[in-house]
Amino acid sequence: MSAVPSLRLIWLVAIVAFPAAILHSLAILGGLAIVIVADLLLRRDAVRVEMPELSRSFKDRTGEIRVRARGSSAQRVRIGIAAPEGIDSEDEEQTIDLPAGDSEFVWRYTPRRRGKYRIGECFVESATRLGLWNVRRRQELDCELRVYPNLRRPGDLRALKRGAEGLHAVRQMGRGREFEKLREYIPGDGFDEIHWKATARRGRPVTKVFQIERTQEVYAIIDASRLAARAVGEETALERAITSGLILGAAAERRGDLFGLAAFSHQIEAFARARNGKAHYAACRDAIYQLHPRQTSPDFEEIATFLRLRLRRRAMLLFLTSLDDPVLAENFSRATKLLASRHLVLAAMLRPASVGPLFEDERVNSANDIYRRLAGHLAWKRLKETETALARQGVRLAVLDPENFGASLVALYDEVKQRQLL
């Protein structure tokens, strides 16, 4: 706690103390000193500031926290809340008129990074009873601030709207995979649809009827290793993968499927078994909101073994990773070989900058442009070879545009649903 002279005290000294000192009026000086010291000693009780223990907000979106101030008497106070690094506060300090009892005000802020933050202190300044001193105090707070990915950017909003299309009827291809019932044989039924044991028991042909499986399990598996730290526009590849994975979860929820997720680097970082409902979606969001890139190589063997042991039911496993490194692509192919025999495995990655066919871009103005395009062509050729090698073992690789990554994942999921690949 500290006390500083107020403007009122400065004017009082200038108007009263200086003339009294010139006139050698000790009585006036003594009385003034007694008033000044008494005002400091008989100051008001301290104002108590309270914040909620937990507050949630979204990256790059303005959030609000209702702050409560408690005081025993009516007074004007100035309150400054120390925002942690990564949080922009609209007002570093606020001056409020505090009545006797409780009062509330709104503290507005804008998070610039995803993660967990702690607001640990604030500073309160209040005037004494006569207003001659400003008493400043430091007060400890315990407020946890969780910042989640922002799903309301223009590209992500389009992806979410595409997810809403799941509320409408979507034409399915094929007869379905889930057994529904038996019925009498009708001319035109295929021999592969005849239930031979029931035919033998009844003495007449009996046909199996299948229905489309309505509830399926969909997993987004996020790679948080060293390549996830690549810059993609103004954010990292991991940030884009987390946002797109949550968009995929919202689309699966609207289609009636079960959504789960996993995150890994050199170890398992997070796992949420596939379920549905708002509480489960919030749990998935909580599981990865603190996920950041690690300076390690991804351990595909570890995540593949982990999923084989825990997932008994056939599921769609969508890996959000980077496979433009030939060594990582080989490790991924080896690790997912057994996984693909039980589950539908897909891999989606962001298209690296300048990767594409040699003659795709006409903007070539110098020899350096030629060499740069040639390097991009060789990287594109390696990705095509990786795509072909993975396709042989039933794994599909999709190289998607960074600007429409979330929408492309939802479109890929729609294709799987329509073709009943799962």
Secondary structure in CASP SS format (residue, H / E / C, confidence):
PFRMAT SS
TARGET T0000
AUTHOR 0000-0000-0000
METHOD secondary structure of the structure
MODEL  1
M C 1.00
S E 1.00
A E 1.00
V E 1.00
P E 1.00
S C 1.00
L H 1.00
R H 1.00
L H 1.00
I H 1.00
W H 1.00
L H 1.00
V H 1.00
A H 1.00
I H 1.00
V H 1.00
A H 1.00
F H 1.00
P H 1.00
A H 1.00
A H 1.00
I H 1.00
L C 1.00
H C 1.00
S C 1.00
L H 1.00
A H 1.00
I H 1.00
L H 1.00
G H 1.00
G H 1.00
L H 1.00
A H 1.00
I H 1.00
V H 1.00
I H 1.00
V H 1.00
A H 1.00
D H 1.00
L H 1.00
L H 1.00
L C 1.00
R C 1.00
R C 1.00
D C 1.00
A C 1.00
V C 1.00
R E 1.00
V E 1.00
E E 1.00
M C 1.00
P C 1.00
E C 1.00
L E 1.00
S E 1.00
R E 1.00
S E 1.00
F E 1.00
K C 1.00
D C 1.00
R C 1.00
T C 1.00
G E 1.00
E E 1.00
I E 1.00
R E 1.00
V E 1.00
R E 1.00
A E 1.00
R E 1.00
G E 1.00
S C 1.00
S C 1.00
A C 1.00
Q E 1.00
R E 1.00
V E 1.00
R E 1.00
I E 1.00
G E 1.00
I E 1.00
A C 1.00
A C 1.00
P C 1.00
E C 1.00
G C 1.00
I E 1.00
D E 1.00
S E 1.00
E C 1.00
D C 1.00
E C 1.00
E E 1.00
Q E 1.00
T E 1.00
I E 1.00
D E 1.00
L E 1.00
P C 1.00
A C 1.00
G E 1.00
D E 1.00
S E 1.00
E E 1.00
F E 1.00
V E 1.00
W E 1.00
R E 1.00
Y E 1.00
T E 1.00
P E 1.00
R C 1.00
R C 1.00
R C 1.00
G E 1.00
K E 1.00
Y E 1.00
R E 1.00
I E 1.00
G E 1.00
E E 1.00
C E 1.00
F E 1.00
V E 1.00
E E 1.00
S E 1.00
A E 1.00
T C 1.00
R C 1.00
L C 1.00
G C 1.00
L C 1.00
W E 1.00
N E 1.00
V E 1.00
R E 1.00
R E 1.00
R E 1.00
Q E 1.00
E E 1.00
L E 1.00
D E 1.00
C E 1.00
E E 1.00
L E 1.00
R E 1.00
V E 1.00
Y E 1.00
P C 1.00
N C 1.00
L C 1.00
R C 1.00
R C 1.00
P H 1.00
G H 1.00
D H 1.00
L H 1.00
R H 1.00
A H 1.00
L H 1.00
K H 1.00
R H 1.00
G H 1.00
A H 1.00
E H 1.00
G H 1.00
L H 1.00
H C 1.00
A C 1.00
V C 1.00
R C 1.00
Q C 1.00
M C 1.00
G C 1.00
R C 1.00
G C 1.00
R C 1.00
E E 1.00
F E 1.00
E E 1.00
K E 1.00
L E 1.00
R E 1.00
E E 1.00
Y C 1.00
I C 1.00
P C 1.00
G C 1.00
D C 1.00
G C 1.00
F H 1.00
D H 1.00
E H 1.00
I E 1.00
H C 1.00
W H 1.00
K H 1.00
A H 1.00
T H 1.00
A H 1.00
R H 1.00
R H 1.00
G C 1.00
R C 1.00
P C 1.00
V E 1.00
T E 1.00
K E 1.00
V E 1.00
F E 1.00
Q E 1.00
I C 1.00
E C 1.00
R C 1.00
T C 1.00
Q C 1.00
E E 1.00
V E 1.00
Y E 1.00
A E 1.00
I E 1.00
I E 1.00
D E 1.00
A C 1.00
S C 1.00
R H 1.00
L H 1.00
A H 1.00
A H 1.00
R C 1.00
A E 1.00
V E 1.00
G C 1.00
E C 1.00
E E 1.00
T E 1.00
A H 1.00
L H 1.00
E H 1.00
R H 1.00
A H 1.00
I H 1.00
T H 1.00
S H 1.00
G H 1.00
L H 1.00
I H 1.00
L H 1.00
G H 1.00
A H 1.00
A H 1.00
A H 1.00
E H 1.00
R H 1.00
R C 1.00
G C 1.00
D C 1.00
L E 1.00
F E 1.00
G E 1.00
L E 1.00
A E 1.00
A E 1.00
F E 1.00
S C 1.00
H C 1.00
Q C 1.00
I E 1.00
E E 1.00
A E 1.00
F E 1.00
A E 1.00
R E 1.00
A E 1.00
R E 1.00
N C 1.00
G C 1.00
K H 1.00
A H 1.00
H H 1.00
Y H 1.00
A H 1.00
A H 1.00
C H 1.00
R H 1.00
D H 1.00
A H 1.00
I H 1.00
Y C 1.00
Q C 1.00
L C 1.00
H C 1.00
P C 1.00
R C 1.00
Q C 1.00
T C 1.00
S C 1.00
P C 1.00
D C 1.00
F H 1.00
E H 1.00
E H 1.00
I H 1.00
A H 1.00
T H 1.00
F H 1.00
L H 1.00
R H 1.00
L H 1.00
R H 1.00
L C 1.00
R C 1.00
R C 1.00
R C 1.00
A E 1.00
M E 1.00
L E 1.00
L E 1.00
F E 1.00
L E 1.00
T C 1.00
S C 1.00
L C 1.00
D C 1.00
D C 1.00
P H 1.00
V H 1.00
L H 1.00
A H 1.00
E H 1.00
N H 1.00
F H 1.00
S H 1.00
R H 1.00
A H 1.00
T H 1.00
K H 1.00
L H 1.00
L H 1.00
A C 1.00
S C 1.00
R C 1.00
H C 1.00
L E 1.00
V E 1.00
L E 1.00
A E 1.00
A E 1.00
M E 1.00
L E 1.00
R C 1.00
P C 1.00
A C 1.00
S C 1.00
V C 1.00
G C 1.00
P C 1.00
L C 1.00
F C 1.00
E C 1.00
D C 1.00
E C 1.00
R C 1.00
V C 1.00
N C 1.00
S C 1.00
A H 1.00
N H 1.00
D H 1.00
I H 1.00
Y H 1.00
R H 1.00
R H 1.00
L H 1.00
A H 1.00
G H 1.00
H H 1.00
L H 1.00
A H 1.00
W H 1.00
K H 1.00
R H 1.00
L H 1.00
K H 1.00
E H 1.00
T H 1.00
E H 1.00
T H 1.00
A H 1.00
L H 1.00
A H 1.00
R H 1.00
Q C 1.00
G C 1.00
V C 1.00
R E 1.00
L E 1.00
A E 1.00
V E 1.00
L E 1.00
D C 1.00
P H 1.00
E H 1.00
N H 1.00
F H 1.00
G H 1.00
A H 1.00
S H 1.00
L H 1.00
V H 1.00
A H 1.00
L H 1.00
Y H 1.00
D H 1.00
E H 1.00
V H 1.00
K H 1.00
Q H 1.00
R H 1.00
Q C 1.00
L C 1.00
L C 1.00
END
